[in-house]
Structure formats: C-alpha cells, structure tokens
Amino acid sequence: MPPDAPKTTESHTDHLFSFVLRNGQWELSSDQLLNVPSPPTKPDEKSVPVDPSVTPADPLAPQTYI
C-alpha cells in the first residue's frame, strides 16, 4: 500500500434481517444487503482485461497499471 494510504477504512451497508419463530426461539432466516452500489457503467480507463489462466508471480503484489 502507498505510504500515504489511510491506516483504516470504513464502510456502511444496510441490511434487512428476517427472523422466524421456531420452537419458541427467534432464528435468523435471511440477511439481505440493501443499497449495494451498482457496478460502474463504463470500465475504468486504467484497467485492462485479465486472462484468468495467468497466475501472478506474487499474489500480494500491488496491481500494475499500463
């Protein structure tokens, strides 16, 4: 990560929890994400298609831009 990158990040996602009553106890039956950002409508100009058959030499290496 760049030296000037923030030490922490924060994100908020709304959830819709659904519960059912079973044998006198409430159980979580579903967790639905709300307000999920949609993917960008046009590709990022800095990114290039990646061939999924190619394995990076170092998977922890930062992404390279052409």
Backbone torsions as a table, in degrees:
resi	resn	phi	psi	omega
1	MET	NA	149.0	178.4
2	PRO	-62.3	149.4	-179.3
3	PRO	-60.8	-27.0	-178.3
4	ASP	-91.8	8.3	178.8
5	ALA	-68.6	146.7	179.8
6	PRO	-64.5	149.0	-179.9
7	LYS	-69.6	-32.4	-179.9
8	THR	-136.2	159.5	173.6
9	THR	-129.2	162.1	-178.1
10	GLU	-139.3	141.7	176.9
11	SER	-145.8	150.8	-179.3
12	HIS	-128.2	132.3	175.9
13	THR	-134.5	129.1	177.8
14	ASP	-78.3	144.2	178.8
15	HIS	-123.1	151.0	170.7
16	LEU	-117.0	109.1	-179.6
17	PHE	-93.9	136.4	174.8
18	SER	-119.4	137.0	-178.8
19	PHE	-123.5	153.4	173.2
20	VAL	-127.8	148.9	178.8
21	LEU	-94.4	115.8	179.6
22	ARG	-127.5	124.0	178.2
23	ASN	52.3	39.4	177.0
24	GLY	79.1	7.1	179.3
25	GLN	-128.1	142.1	177.7
26	TRP	-81.4	133.8	177.6
27	GLU	-126.7	140.4	176.9
28	LEU	-69.0	123.1	-179.7
29	SER	-104.6	-24.7	176.3
30	SER	-159.6	153.9	177.3
31	ASP	-132.7	104.4	-177.1
32	GLN	-104.6	129.5	177.0
33	LEU	-79.3	135.9	178.1
34	LEU	-116.0	157.8	176.1
35	ASN	55.7	37.8	178.4
36	VAL	-76.9	128.0	-179.2
37	PRO	-62.3	140.7	178.4
38	SER	-81.3	156.7	179.3
39	PRO	-65.2	155.9	-179.9
40	PRO	-60.2	149.1	-178.0
41	THR	-79.8	-25.8	175.4
42	LYS	-127.6	146.8	-176.9
43	PRO	-64.5	151.1	175.9
44	ASP	-65.1	129.4	-176.8
45	GLU	-65.3	-21.6	-179.0
46	LYS	-84.0	-19.8	-175.6
47	SER	-87.7	155.5	177.8
48	VAL	-128.4	153.3	177.4
49	PRO	-60.1	146.0	-178.9
50	VAL	-114.1	133.6	176.4
51	ASP	-81.0	115.8	-176.0
52	PRO	-65.6	-14.6	179.4
53	SER	-81.7	-10.5	-179.5
54	VAL	-92.3	127.3	178.4
55	THR	-101.9	128.0	179.2
56	PRO	-65.6	149.3	178.8
57	ALA	-63.2	-39.0	179.4
58	ASP	-130.7	104.8	-176.5
59	PRO	-64.7	-16.1	178.9
60	LEU	-94.1	-0.4	179.9
61	ALA	-68.8	146.9	178.4
62	PRO	-64.0	154.5	179.9
63	GLN	-65.0	140.1	179.5
64	THR	-102.0	133.0	177.7
65	TYR	-106.3	140.9	178.9
66	ILE	-101.1	NA	NA
